[in-house]
């Protein structure tokens, strides 16, 4: 922060900007007088692939702007998830034409549609395009400015000013999906600091991005290590020091007892099992109550007990088994297979939480899920078949030791992810101070 100085609060140093003020030496042009629009395309997800194609033409899809790209600067040397167009959709020789709308460093890609007001005109600025062939895709605007008017690295922040965001949401139209037209976007007033200050702001915020990126790289490395540990330790490929006893084959029914406890106490904490998030309150997951008002016939599960959700989803083709950790008690649908450890001195819940999360029941579930049994997104797995599944596991002592190692890895990853969240929050706070001129660069 030694590069920053508090803005002079004197009224004579400010001028009005929407419902706020900005420094007097900043300009306030319309977006359309600074940026020109390039052609964008309407390719569907079915026309895209994550695998590199022969044509190697990349496509920026509006959905990725909303949910995939976390930073305002889309750096192609950092971001590896930009999809490719299937070969033959665009002639790659067109990119040699100077009039073809291929994207370059500094170009903005703006999402022109959003399912909520928070995402109206989300945008990214391209960096390190180099020889990559890129076009703007479905529900996007591509906008370009001259570097003499807006500095590279600062352009994406023009639409991040709090007052500009409010204006974009005000002019957005639609009901379930909100959008802003090019005509209306062109008329939006923006705040532009002098070029040297733009460059300084961009440099400061890029340093924040670099710290975030290095932490995210460390998370990816730790997650890769955790995956390796899971594969080695949970399958007995590697043994922890001091353990050499042969693993034994056992049925799930020998290790767990089914839970069919009815909710006679009137508990109203109705939860659903999300494959990615675990137990989630139903109203938080669906944004509404979907359970029956009478909950007596639902199952009541207690902290430490497990539930198998037979619904299949991405990454969980045979359903997901989760342990209840965040609530003392919860109410679940009777479609779930619920169970608990039958002898806590011989079976480690911590071990099996890791085991189930690794989807190591999938091979057995494939055998017992009857053909044609998928209906309404459910696998046809009966409780008797489920508890007849056989697995090979170590002694209780080795289970506990393995769980400690894997939980330690999980804790390290959680702490790093919390750090990334703090860094994003710090950057957001600094960004608004800089973009409003409340803090100025020396």
PyMOL commands that set and color helices and strands:
alter all, ss='L'
color gray80, all
select helices_A, chain A and resi 11-13+31-34+45-47+62-67+92-96+117-119+155-160+162-171+182-186+195-233+252-255+282-286+349-357+362-368+383-387+396-435
alter helices_A, ss='H'
color red, helices_A
select strands_A, chain A and resi 4-6+14-17+20-23+35-38+48-49+57-60+73-75+84-85+108-111+113-114+123-127+133-136+140-145+178-179+248-251+256-258+271-274+278-281+299-302+306-309+320-323+329-332+337-341+390-393+439-441
alter strands_A, ss='S'
color yellow, strands_A
deselect
rebuild
show_as cartoon
